[in-house]
Amino acid sequence: RHPLATFFHLFFRVSAIVTYLFCDWFSNSFVACFVTILLLLSFDFWSVKNVTGRLLVGLRWWNQIDEDGKSHWVFEAKRVPTIAASTEAEARIFWLGLIICPVIWTMFFFSTLFSLKLKWLALVIAGISLQTANLYGYIHCKLGGQKAISRVTSRLFGTTDILKRQSRRISEDGTEEHGKTGTR
């Protein structure tokens, strides 16, 4: 239902990655490559945050500053009762693009670091930061904001705490038996 939004969701992301990979072939100017890639990353950040997230998956996030100067993050999810097949495909494209691109920029980080191309490191860090910020915001939206995330993490830690307690009991029982036999 939103082919133009889907196109631009992937266009800026893929363009930034392709330009990063092949920029040396087309230009000898580091500054021109740097600015071009940074502009593509910025266009991607803006379009994903303000347009494609809202249209493709019904999610959006933003930051508000109140009168006291405190920052408040707002995460919003539109509830849609039925999802058409085309929007399911668009949602998959949205999430795959949102998850895969930060992974690619992280691989660029390590390759840049290990190949000692340190002048590119700032650009790669900017790519990771912008891509990860959108991913973080949309994960918060998907999970229902801070309250849902704290519930999920408390359940996770509650579950791991129970597992730790059970493993301690088992190990204590094992050491008691171990102590009774005295052979090991």
Secondary structure, DSSP 8 states (H G I E B T S, - for coil): --HHHHHHHHHHHHHHHHHHHHHHHH-S-HHHHHHHHHHHHHHHHHHIIIIIIIIIISEEEEEEE-TTS-EEEEEEE---S---HHHHHHHHHHHHHHHHHHHHHHHHHHHHHHTT-GGGHHHHHHHHHHHHHHHHHHHHHHHTHHHHHHHHHHHHHHHHHHHHHHHHHHHHHHHHHHHHH---
